[in-house]
Amino acid sequence: MDNGIDLNFTDNSNYIGTPRTDTESTPACPLPAFEHQMQSNHVSRNISNNASDFVIDARRGGPEAEVLQLEAHDVPSIKEPGLPIEVHDAPPIKEPGLPIEAPFAAPLLPVAFWQDLFTLLLIGGALGAFGVGYIKTITDFPLLWTTTYGIDNFPEPKTLGFACGEPWWIGVGAACGLMVGLTKAALQLDEFPSFIEEVRSGHVEPLTSVKVTVCALLSLMGGASLGPEAGLGAFGGAVGQVVATRVRKNLPEVRRKLYVVASISGAFSAFLPSPFTSTLITTELGVPPHEWGISCLHMVTLYSVAATAGFLVYYAIQGYTYLNPQALYKSASSATLYNQNYVFIGVLFGFMGASLAVCFFLIGGIVKNVVSKIKAAVEARVGRWPRVVIIAILGGTFYGVFMYVFPLTIGDGSVQLSTVLSEPGAIGSSVLAASCFAKMLTYHVCNQTGFVGGIFFPCIIMGSMMGGVFQNITGVNPVVAVSCSFVCMCAAFIPMPFMLVILTTSSLMVGPQGFIPIFTTVITAYLFCIGVGVPQGMLALSAKKQQEQPELIQKPSSVDSPTPV
């Protein structure tokens, strides 16, 4: 059905527009394939929750794990009977009778678009300032106990080998678990939506989001194997929601949603190398613009304004972003002659990323299954909130041991990343490979035992570690190896290919032709993981086994209850 719009400035919807019923058909967005992909993303969000041994559950820790909330008993392939989604053609967003889209920023009273633009400009700037304090805290505090009172010259290659950590780091993990557990119990925060859900819905609960930010801050200060984006995104969404509902009262629903998602984009500018990448995250992970009755460029413009404002303020204070291109991999900026074989090398890295993602899911399923049983047993004895504290302490002690044995697993990996990219030979292939799988394990343990954080940065260093192994064994061009491995694992299951390509090229400062193997890697990885249905097949097999053996299906417990016991 055609759901185009006629502009209507007489009602409260202002520039949002109202549905019309004509039969004209023009793409609403210059990237129609992207919009179809965004709709197909529902595959990873609408499959049910019976195969608990293969589900990455975002509500118990790192919320970005929700990006692949694949669950078992509804795992049919795209467009097969029983699929819980529909794929539609993008409806036109254009002026009736004209071959172009209707203006969304017309300077006519009440100039609603321009009100929103300037409001989001201020929100983005404020979030950039908040990002300075947030990033500085999660960076400086771990450095205090890893270097000042820990290991000199960390993270040089000689400090990243087996059992090169400090034994008392185990206590750091346990103490962090105690703090996170007590905080979550005091705030009554056990389960919460991922920022992926918030971007797609355009709605957050401000109080819950602030709680998530606090717990994420504590988790990252203690070296949990999680990323910084969860806390930043939660706080950004909370600010957007509050401004849209408490300051700019009586806004139409679509404008309120735009405030929330644009604010998340503004918050992300603190850790990404450019505002363009912040905009791409929210655009590619969010809903297609026609579902909100607006054009693609209308949506992108507001997201870009908030992201650019946040970047300008953050960069003006710090002089760099969290993912700092100038310090990350200096040799990548050197001139490298393009070779057609690099395309095929990109394909190989794509296969590697897909394989790593499958291992990531398997480890996640095992950890979830084990931790769920422990949670149920502990809660049956002591109750819900004491269980939250006890499980967090156990999880913190576990990853503390791994910080001592595998220093490459400390934190989100941003501190060690430059060394991994620049000196894989000095670290050694065995250390890199073992640390990669150890990182997968510690990520899922942190995620399932109550710590809060993101998935992107851990996946970047996991892929980079295996890229270092590939480079050490094959002697492939280091610039190609570094750039392709940088996002090979993320690309396998996170549906934002354009953002990942731009993130890599801007972070590592590779030239236009260096873009080519990276793009090949990103597409290949997603194609041979989610595209061919490898994890979906594993989930279907798990569901079948559970149906054949009903006693294996775990009964729901109060762990999944949103209300305090």
N, C-alpha and C positions, 0 to 999 in steps of 0.2 A: 504494500500500500504506500502511496506517495504521501509523505508527511512534511512537505515543504512549509515555508512560512510566508506570511504577509506581515510587514512591519506594522506595528500598532503602538503609537506613542501616547494613546489616550488612556490606557489602563495602567495598572501598577506594574505590569511586566516590562514596561519601558522598551528597551532595545531587544529583549529576548525573543519577541515574536509569538505568533499564535499559529496553530496548524491550519493548513488550507487543503483543498481537495482537488486541485487541478491535476493534470496528468503529465506535466512537464518533467523531464528527467535530465539532470545535470549533476555531475559529482559534486559533493559538498566540500571535498578536501582534495588538494593536489596529490595526496597519497592514498588513493582508494584501497590499494592492496594492504596498506597499514591498517586501515579501518576494519577490513575483513579479518585481519589477524587479531585485532583487539577483540572482535566479537568471538573469534574462535578460542580466545583465552579462557572463556567460560568453561572449557573442557577441564581446566586445571582447578576450577573453583566449585564445580557443581557435582563432583563425583563423591559418593557417600563415605561413611566413616566406619566400615566394619573391619577392614584389614588394618587393625591398629598396629600390627607389626611392620607395616610398610608406610606408615603415614608420618609426615613431618608436621607436627602440630604446633602452629605458631603461638597458640594461646598460652603455652607454658614456658615461654622464654623468648628467644630471638624471634620477633614477630615477622621478619622477612621470610622465615621458613614457609609462611603461608603462600608464597609465590608458587609453590607446587603442592597445593593441598589435594593431592591425588588420593582417592579413597576407593575401596575395592568394588562394591557390588554393582556399581553403575559404570562400567568401563568399556562401553561399546565404542567403536571407532566413529569418526566424524561422519555425520549424515546417515548413520545406520539407524534402524528402528530402535527406539528407546533412548536415543541420545537426549540428555537433559538440556540441550541448547538449540537455538535456531540461528541460522546465519541469514541475514537480510542484506539486500542492496542498500547502499547509503542513499537516503532520500535527498532531494535537492534542497539547497539553501540558497535561493536566488530571487531576484526581483522578477515578478511576473512579467512575461513578455520580453525580458532582456537575457542575453547570453552570459551574463555575469551574476555573481552573487549580490544580494542586497547589502547596502552599507550597514555596518554594525557600529560605526563610530561617528554617525552623522552629528554635526554640531547643532542639534535642535534641542530645545527644552523638553525634558528636564536634564539633558546631557548625562544620562545614567552611566553610559560607558566611561565617560571621562571622570565622573565621580569615583567609579570603581578603580580606574587606572591610578589616580592619584592616591587613593586610599591604600591600594596594594603597594604602591611605591614606598609609602611610609612604613607599612607592615614589613616589607622586604628589608628595608634598611634596619629596622629594629631587630629583626631576626638575624641579620648579619652581625650586629653587635652582640646579641646573645650567643651566637655561634663562636665568637672569640673566646668567651669565658668557658663555654662547654668544651670546645676542642682543647683549650689550654689545660683544663683540669684533667681530661682523660689522657693527655699526652705527658704532662709534667709529673703527675703523681706516680704513674708506673715507672718512669725514668728514675724517680727518686729511689725506689727500692730495687730496680734492676741494675743501676749504674753507680749512683752516689754511695749507697750502702751495699751494693751487690758486686757486680763484676766490672772491673776496669775494661774500657774499650769495647763494651757491649754496644752494637752487635757485630763486631768483626768476626770473620769466618772461624777463627780459633775458639770463639766463645759460643759457637752454635752447634758443637758436636755432641755426641752422646754423653749424658750425665755431666754436662758442663755448667749446669745451673747451680744455684745455691740450695742446699737442703732445706734451709728455713723458708724457702719459697712455698713449700708445702703448707706451712703455717699461714702464709699470706692468703693462699687459696681458701683454706678453712675459715680464716677470719672474715674474708670477703663473703663467703657463703653465709656465715652467721649474720653479718650486717644486712645482706640482701634479704635473707629469710625473715629476720626480725622486722625489717622495714615493710616487706610485703604483708606480713601478718598484721602489723600495726595499721597499715593503710587498707587492709582487706583487699589486696590485689592478688588474685590467683590466676585468673584468665582474662585475656583482653584481646581485642582485634588487632590484626597486623596492620602496618601502614599501607599494605597493598589493598586490603579491604577498605581502608579509609579513603584512599585515592579513588577507588572505583565507586564508592558510594557517595563521596563528597560530604561525609558526615563524620564527626567525632564527638565523643563525650569529653568536654574539656577537663573535668576533674580526673577522669581515668587517664587521660593523656598526660597530665602533669605527673601523676603517680608513676606512669611508665617511664617518663623522662628521669625522675629521681632514681628509680631502680636501675635504669640503664647506666646512669652516671656512676652509681656505686659498683655495678658489675664491671665496667671498663676500668675503673680505678684499681680494681683488684686483679686485673689481668685476664678476665674471662675471655674465652676464644670467640668473641662476637664482635660485630662491627658497630660504628658510631651512628649509622643512619637511623636506627630505630628511635633513639631518644630525640634526635633533631627533628625527625618527621612528626613524631607525636606532639612535640611542643609547638611546632609550626602550625599543625592542624588545629590545635587548641586555640592559638591566637586568632587564626582566621575565623573559627567558629564563634568565639566571643565577640569579635568585632562585628561580624555579620548579624549576630542576634541581639547583642546588648548595646552596641554603639550605633550601627546602621540598622535600626529596627525596621521591621515590616518589609524586609527585602523579599522579593520573589524567591522561590525555592532554587531555581537555577543559579541566580546570582549568589546566593548563600553558598552553594556547592563550589562555585568558582573561587570564592574567597578562601574556602578551606584548602582546596587543592593548590591554588596559586601560592598560598602561604607555606605549604609543604615544599613547594619548589623553591621558594625564597630561603627556607631553612637549609635545604640541601646545598646551596651555593657555598656554604662554609667549608665543605670537605671535598668538593669536586673542582677540577682545574679550570672550569669555565661555566658561565651561566647557561650556555647552550646545552651542556650535558644535564644540568638540573632540569631544564625545561623538557628535554627528551625523556627523562625518567617518568615524570608525571604524565606526559602526553602518551607515551607508548604503553604504560601500565594502566592508564585510566580508561574510561569508557570512550567510545567514538563520539565526537562532538555532536553528531546529528541526534544522538539519544537525548541530549539536553536541548535540542532545537536550536543550536547555534552552529556557525561555520567553524571550520578548522582554524582559520587564522584569527578569528575572534578569541577562541580558547587559547591558542598559542601566544597571542599578544599579551594577554593578562598574565599568563604563567611567566613569560619572558621578562615582563616588567618587574615582578616580584623577585625573580632570580637574579636579574642584573643589579637591582638595588642592594640585595643582600651581598652579592659578590663585591660590589664597589665599597661598601662599608667594611666588610671583612678584610679585603685586600688593603684598604687604606690604613687599617690598624696594624695588620700583621705583615704585609708585604709578600705573602704567599698563602696558598690554601693548604688544607690538610694533606691532600694528594698533590705534592709539590713537584711539578715537572722539572724544575731546575736542579733538584737534588735527587730525583728518583733514579735516573739512568742516563748519565751524561753522554756516554758513548753512542747512545741511540740517535743523537742529533747530528752525528758525523755523516758525511755524504756516503751513500751506498748505492752502487750501480744496480739497477733493476735487472732481474733475471727471470725469464718466463717460468723456470722451475719453482720459483717461490710460490706460485699458485698451488702447485701440487704439494709443496711442503705445508701450505695452509690447510689443505685437505687432511693431511696426516695429523696435524694438530687438532683439527676438528674431530677426527676419530678419537684422538686421545682425550679430548674434553668430554665427549659423550661417554667414553668408558669410565672416566673418573666420576662422572655424575651418577652412573649406575652403581658404582661402588659406594658413593655418598648416600644413595637411597637405601642400599642394603644395610650399611652400618647404622643409618638412622632408624630403620625398622627394628633392628635388633636392640638398639639402645632404648627405643620407645617401649618395646615389649617388656624388657627387663625392668626399666624404671617404673613402668605402670604397675607391675606386680609388687614392687617394693613400696610404692606409694600406697597401694590398697592395703597392704599388710600393716604399714605404719599407721595409716589413718584409722584402721579398725581398732588399734590399741590406744592411740592418744588423741584422735580427733583431727579436724581439718587443719587449723592454723598451726598447732605444734608440728604437724606433719610437714607443713611448708618450710618451717625453720630447720627441721632435722634433715630433710632431703637436700636443702640448699647447702647445709654444712657438709654432707656427704659428697655432693657434687663438687664443692669447692676444694675439698681435700683430694678428690680424684684428679681434678685438673691441676692442682698444685704439684702432685707427684709428676705429672707429665711436663709441667714447666721446668722441673729440675732435670728430668731425663731428656726432654726434647725442648730446648730453649726456643726453637722456632715456633712453638705453639703458643707462646706468650701473647696475650692480647689479640687484636685483630690482624696483626702481622705487618702493620704499616712501618714500624720501626725497623724490622728485619728485612723489609721488602727490597730496599736498595741494594743491600749486600747480596741477597739471593739473585737479583737480576744481574749484578755486575761481576760477581765472583763465584759462580756456581762450581767451578773447578776447585777452588780453594776449600769450599765447604765439603765437597765430596758427594758422589751420587748416592751412596748408601744412606748418608745422613738426610739428604734431601728427600729420597723416596720414603724412608721410614717416617720422617717428620710430616710428610704430606698425609699419610694415612692416620698418623697420630692426631693431626689437626682435625681430620674428619671426625674422629672419635671424640675429641675434647669439645668440638663445636656441638655435637649432638648431646653430649652429657650436660654441658652448660645450658643448652636450650631446653632440655627435658627436666632439669632439676631446679629451674626457677630463675636463672639469670636472664637478663634482658639485653638484647642487642641485635645487630643486623647480620645478614648473610653475605653481602657483596664483598666486603674486604676479606673475610676468611676464604671465600672462593677464589679471589684473585691470587692470594699467596699460595693456595693449594695448587692451582694451575701453574703458577710460576715455578714452584719447586719441581714439579714434574717436567716443566720445560727446561729447567736447568739440567735434569738428568738426561733428557733427550739431546741437549746441546753437548754435554760431556761425552756421550757415547758416539754421536754421529759427527760432531764437528761442524754442524750446520752454521750458517751465518748467524752470529749472535744477535744482531738486530732483528732479524726475522724470527728467530726462536723466542726472544724476549717479547716481542710485540704480539705474536700469535698465541703464546701460552698465557699471556696476561689475562685474557678474558675467555680462554677456551672452555673452562669449566662453567663459568657464569652463563655463557651463551648456550650451553646444552639444555638448560631448563628455565632460564629467565627470559621471557618473551619481549625483549627490547633490543633488537639487533642494531638499529641505527645508533642508539645511545652508546652501546658497548663499543662499536667501531670508533665513534668520535671520542669516547673516553680514552681509548688506547692511543689514538693518534695524537691527542692533545696532551696526554700524560707523558708520553715517551718522545714527543716531538719528532715523529717520523714524517717523511715527506709524502707528497701526493701518491707516488707509486708504492710507497710502503703501506699505503692504505689497502692495496689489492689483496695480498695474502691474509691480512687481518679480516677483511670482509669474507673471504673464502672460508676461513676458520669458523667465524661466527655462524654462517649459514649451514655449513657442514655439521657442526656440533649439534645444533637444534634439530636438524633433519634426522640425524641418526640417533637421537635420544627421544625427544618428545614426538618428533615427526613420524617415526616408524612405530612408535608405541611400545618401546622396550619397558619403561617403568609401568605403563598401563597394563602390559601383559603380565608383569610380575604381580601386580595387584589383583588382576583377574584370577590368576592361579591361586593366590592366597585366599581370595574369597571362596573359590571352589573348594579348597581344602577345608575351610571353616564350615561350609555347608555340609560337607561329607562327615565332618567330625564336630558336631555342635558343641561338644564339651570344651573345645578349644576357644570358643567365643567368650570373651570376658564380659561379665555382667557389668552394667554401668554402676559407678559408685558416686559418692558425693564429691569426688574429685572434679567431676564435670559440672557440678552445681554452681551457678553464679552467685548464690546467696550464702552468707556465712552460716556455718553449722552452729 
